[in-house]
Amino acid sequence: MKDRTGLINKAQKFLQSAQLLLDSGDLDSSVSRAYYAIFFIAEALLDAKGLSFSSHKAVISGFGQHFPKTGELPSNFHRLLINGFEKRQMGDYLSETSFSVDEVSELLEESKKFLIIA
């Protein structure tokens, strides 16, 4: 099992970093930090159910099965996790991306809403 409180604290720290990166114009890095915050929140919620997974895709799948599919949480949080993962992949691995400030700002705002429910 992972430390749920530690995961939430890390998510908060990563969201703060994502905001600083956004403010400095580093959109790719901001997206990456925002995704990891989302990922840590999902892990914390799964941990609260006694569940742990060993990969990003397994966490994404497990989150979908144990929260939106059961109706415990709305599906928009699962979509946020999926979209965040896809954007992080682009931001971390493509030499050029076309993220807009508005797009990254929206990702951060949705991430903050996800943190509140955790």
C-alpha positions in Angstrom: 0.0 0.0 0.0 1.1 3.6 -0.6 0.9 6.5 1.8 -2.4 8.2 0.9 -1.5 11.4 2.7 1.9 11.5 1.1 0.3 11.1 -2.4 -2.2 13.9 -1.7 0.6 16.2 -0.4 2.7 15.3 -3.5 -0.3 16.1 -5.8 -0.7 19.5 -4.1 3.0 20.3 -4.5 2.9 19.2 -8.2 -0.1 21.4 -8.8 1.8 24.4 -7.3 4.7 23.6 -9.6 2.5 23.2 -12.6 1.1 26.7 -11.9 4.6 28.2 -11.6 5.6 26.5 -14.9 2.4 27.8 -16.6 3.1 31.3 -15.3 6.6 31.1 -16.7 5.4 30.0 -20.1 6.7 26.4 -19.9 3.5 24.7 -21.0 5.0 21.3 -21.7 6.4 21.0 -18.2 3.3 22.4 -16.6 1.2 19.7 -18.4 3.6 17.0 -17.1 3.4 18.2 -13.5 -0.4 18.6 -13.7 -0.7 15.0 -15.0 1.4 13.6 -12.2 -0.8 15.5 -9.7 -3.9 13.8 -11.3 -2.1 10.5 -11.2 -1.2 10.8 -7.5 -4.8 11.7 -6.7 -6.1 8.7 -8.5 -3.5 6.5 -6.7 -4.6 7.9 -3.4 -8.3 7.3 -4.1 -7.5 3.7 -5.2 -5.3 3.2 -2.1 -8.3 4.2 0.1 -10.1 1.1 -1.4 -7.0 -1.1 -0.7 -6.1 -1.1 -4.4 -2.6 -0.6 -5.9 -1.4 -0.9 -9.5 2.0 -1.0 -11.0 1.8 1.1 -14.1 0.1 4.3 -15.3 -2.2 2.4 -17.7 -3.2 0.0 -14.9 -4.0 3.0 -12.5 -6.0 4.6 -15.3 -7.9 1.4 -16.0 -8.4 0.6 -12.3 -9.6 4.0 -11.5 -12.2 3.7 -14.3 -13.4 0.4 -13.1 -13.6 1.3 -9.4 -15.0 4.9 -9.5 -16.9 6.1 -12.6 -18.1 2.6 -13.6 -19.6 2.1 -10.2 -21.1 5.6 -10.1 -19.0 6.5 -7.1 -17.4 9.4 -9.0 -18.4 11.2 -12.2 -16.7 10.0 -15.4 -15.2 13.4 -16.1 -12.4 12.6 -13.6 -11.6 9.4 -15.5 -11.5 11.4 -18.7 -9.2 14.0 -17.0 -6.8 11.2 -16.0 -6.8 9.8 -19.6 -6.4 13.2 -21.2 -3.8 14.2 -18.8 -1.8 11.1 -19.6 -2.0 11.7 -23.3 -1.0 15.4 -22.9 1.9 14.4 -20.7 3.1 11.9 -23.2 3.1 14.6 -25.9 4.7 17.3 -23.6 7.4 14.9 -22.4 8.3 13.2 -25.7 7.5 15.4 -28.6 10.0 18.0 -29.7 7.2 20.5 -30.3 3.7 20.7 -29.0 0.8 23.1 -29.7 -0.6 23.5 -26.1 -2.3 26.8 -25.5 -2.2 28.7 -22.3 -6.0 28.3 -22.1 -5.8 24.5 -22.6 -3.1 24.1 -19.9 -5.0 26.5 -17.5 -8.1 24.4 -17.9 -6.2 21.2 -17.2 -4.9 22.8 -14.0 -8.4 24.0 -12.9 -9.8 20.5 -13.5 -6.9 19.0 -11.6 -7.7 21.3 -8.6 -11.3 20.1 -8.7 -10.1 16.5 -8.6 -7.9 17.2 -5.6 -10.8 18.6 -3.7 -12.7 15.3 -4.0 -9.7 13.3 -2.8 
